């Protein structure tokens, strides 16, 4: 075996192998270089799709934020208005005659808010007994909120 190593036949096979191996390696290197060159960036279509998806995500998140702020403002306004409407209802329930006056001024509250009152008499088709007054549907209006309830308004004295 030691004799074969020194022969020219082995050297020639080695040289042929190296030449084939080099050409194969060079073709692989060219192919990988081509792949790197073609995959360096994004295509216009990929960029447009990414922009469209990004715009949809940003638009939907802005819509959610806007709706949350609108809801918060509405809730804040209702939390301010609701106690005023309830106070006006208590004033009318304590003195039902005030339901026919058109407005209720709440002097005990800060700013003395004025609440508009609409009293609509309810017509009973088949009254079973005398109620001792007129049944009215009362609607209180303050800013953009309303409160509705019923009360029996006694007949005016005198």
C-alpha positions in Angstrom: 0.0 0.0 0.0 2.8 2.4 0.7 3.9 1.9 -2.9 0.6 3.1 -4.3 0.8 6.4 -2.6 3.8 7.4 -4.5 2.5 6.5 -7.9 1.3 9.1 -10.4 -2.1 7.4 -10.8 -3.2 8.4 -7.3 -1.9 11.9 -7.8 -3.8 12.2 -11.1 -7.1 11.0 -9.5 -6.6 13.4 -6.6 -6.0 16.2 -9.1 -9.2 15.3 -11.0 -11.1 15.0 -7.8 -9.9 18.4 -6.7 -10.8 20.0 -10.0 -14.3 18.5 -10.0 -14.7 19.5 -6.4 -13.6 23.0 -7.1 -15.9 23.4 -10.0 -18.8 22.1 -7.9 -17.9 24.4 -5.0 -17.7 27.4 -7.3 -21.1 26.6 -8.8 -22.5 26.3 -5.3 -20.9 29.6 -4.4 -22.3 31.3 -7.5 -25.8 29.9 -6.7 -25.7 31.1 -3.0 -24.4 34.5 -4.2 -27.3 34.6 -6.6 -29.8 33.7 -3.9 -28.3 36.4 -1.5 -28.5 38.9 -4.3 -32.1 38.2 -5.1 -33.2 38.0 -1.5 -31.7 41.3 -0.3 -34.9 43.3 -0.1 -38.7 43.1 -0.3 -40.7 43.3 -3.4 -43.1 46.2 -4.0 -46.1 43.9 -3.5 -44.8 42.7 -0.1 -44.3 46.3 1.0 -47.8 47.3 -0.1 -49.4 44.3 1.7 -47.4 45.1 4.9 -48.5 48.8 4.6 -52.1 47.9 4.1 -52.1 45.5 7.1 -50.4 48.2 9.2 -52.9 50.8 8.2 -55.8 48.5 9.1 -54.2 47.8 12.5 -53.5 51.4 13.3 -57.0 52.5 12.1 -58.8 49.9 14.2 -56.8 50.8 17.3 -57.5 54.5 16.7 -61.2 53.7 16.4 -61.1 51.8 19.7 -59.3 54.6 21.4 -61.8 57.2 20.0 -64.8 55.1 21.1 -63.3 54.7 24.6 -62.8 58.4 24.9 -66.3 59.2 23.7 -67.7 56.6 26.2 -65.7 58.2 29.0 -67.0 61.7 28.2 -70.5 60.4 28.0 -70.2 58.6 31.3 -68.6 61.7 33.0 -71.5 63.9 31.7 -74.1 61.4 32.9 -72.5 61.1 36.3 -72.8 64.9 36.6 -76.4 65.2 35.2 -78.0 62.1 36.9 -77.9 63.5 40.5 -79.5 66.8 39.3 -82.3 64.9 37.6 -82.8 62.7 40.7 -82.9 65.8 42.9 -85.5 67.4 40.7 -87.6 64.2 40.9 -87.4 64.3 44.7 -88.6 67.9 44.7 -91.6 67.0 42.5 -92.4 63.8 44.5 -92.4 65.9 47.7 -94.7 68.5 46.1 -96.5 67.1 43.0 -98.0 70.5 42.1 -94.5 71.5 40.9 -94.8 69.1 38.0 -97.3 71.4 36.3 -95.0 74.5 36.6 -92.8 73.7 33.6 -89.4 74.1 35.4 -87.8 73.2 38.7 -85.0 75.3 40.0 -82.7 73.5 42.4 -81.4 76.3 44.6 -79.7 73.9 47.1 -77.3 72.7 44.4 -74.2 74.5 43.2 -75.0 76.8 40.2 -78.8 76.4 40.9 -79.5 74.3 37.8 -82.9 74.6 36.2 -84.6 71.4 35.0 -87.3 71.5 32.4 -90.5 69.5 33.4 -93.1 68.1 31.0 -96.2 66.7 32.7 -98.6 64.7 30.5 -101.9 63.6 32.0 -102.5 59.9 31.6 -106.1 59.0 30.4 -107.4 55.9 32.0 -109.8 53.9 29.8 -111.5 52.1 32.7 -110.9 53.8 36.0 -111.7 51.4 38.8 -111.9 54.0 41.5 -111.2 57.6 42.3 -107.5 58.4 42.6 -107.9 61.8 44.2 -106.0 63.7 41.5 -104.6 63.4 38.0 -102.1 60.7 37.1 -99.3 62.3 35.1 -96.3 61.0 33.3 -93.5 63.4 34.2 -90.4 63.9 32.0 -87.5 65.8 33.3 -85.0 67.3 30.8 -81.5 68.6 31.7 -78.8 69.1 29.1 -78.9 65.9 26.9 -80.4 63.6 29.6 -83.9 62.7 30.6 -85.6 61.1 33.5 -89.2 59.8 33.3 -91.6 58.8 36.1 -95.3 58.9 37.1 -96.9 60.9 39.8 -100.4 61.7 41.0 -101.0 65.4 41.0 -103.7 66.4 43.4 -106.3 69.0 42.4 -105.4 72.6 43.1 -107.0 74.1 46.2 -109.1 77.1 45.9 
